[in-house]
Amino acid sequence: MSASIHDMTTGSPLRCILRFSLPLIAGYLLQQLYSVIDAAIVGHWIGVNALAAVGGTFSVMFLIMGFCNGLCAGFAIPVAQSFGAKDFTLMRRYAANAIRLSAWIALILTLVTTLSCTQILHLVSMPDNIFHDAYIYLMLQLWAIPLTLIYNLLACMIRALGNSTQPFYFLIFTSLLNIVLDLVLVIGFGMGVAGVGVATMVAQAVSALLCWLYILKRMNLLVARGSERSYDRRIALHLLNQGVPMGLQFSITGVGIIMLQSSNNALGTVYVASFTVAMRVKYLFTCVFENIGVAMATYCGQNIGAGQVARIGQGIRAALLLSLTYFVFTFIIIQPFADEMMLLFVDRSEAPIIHNAAQLMRICCWFYPVLGLLTILRYSIQGLGHSQLSMLSGVMEMLARGGVSLWLVPVAGFLGVCYGDPVAWIAADLFLIPAFRRLKSAL
């Protein structure tokens, strides 16, 4: 078997998960660090209003790109399961049909969203003084949907075979490329928020190309041959049954985030900017929990495919240990230094923005163990092939954020916004814990 491929059905579960998740975590940390630098460039060189315009579209992009990411992760689960079962012909048929389905979905999604861009911005209560910049930035992000789908699908298939290292190397290169393009287009050519959007599009295109070339050269086991490339209705339906619920899970969660951000946007530009900078830093920390979960999806997928049921519980315990260890680190960093982190984006004179954003960071940090449990259980359930259950946990998150938006934010203002995520995480866990216990007992 190629050194580019890693079997997670043997060896220490903790070592398997750690080996898989570390490059994944490093890659997403780099990606989120780029997001931080991106926001810093916008905030310092274009202005607070431009920063608010870029950040004001966050919930919309979470909904749309979250669907794309979830869809691709779902498509990769049958690939991981058939790899674990050592049925490589079936694995390649899944891969070929996933590419075909993704192309059609990308086309439809791009057309629908670009034609609805103005209505989407009105839906999230985008303030008039930043509407134009928000429209330009969002439209460029929507045009990049096909590139995002291609990259995520190829990266997910590489990870399905246990290789999380190579996508990390690609992220290093394309993140640096994105930062350089930001500096050139925003500062050098004065393109404003359009420069940020164009830089992202180019970086996504390069990422997709690098993944495809790597698969052709080093992971030829994934490349379909002859009749394996043909459309198979049964396989396509199975892929959609795995991918669509996972995509909808992110989208349903995104609806709740849209409701929360819409209520926050209505508070004014200062609060839009506060939410923007807090989210940039928050995701820099929370992406670690997310990617321990992503590792569990591949781990559980391979092990259930190989019939190694006992290793699943062992993997859950190992992942929880990793999450709790990381929570201690975040607490030590965030609680004393949250205010200083916000100076990356705005000048010290913007005291209200700094105070609000730091407050959100500190409140969310207390609930990171709840988030860690959520991601581990959700992705494990997905890896076991039960995407519908994980989708229902997204419904719980949506309802919780909707309740905060409708009842808490009007009463408590931005403090209510700060509790939007923690309340949603708790609601999801209240569903996931009994769901996973029941599912595991039936294995």
Beta strands, then each sheet from edge to edge (+ up, - down):
end
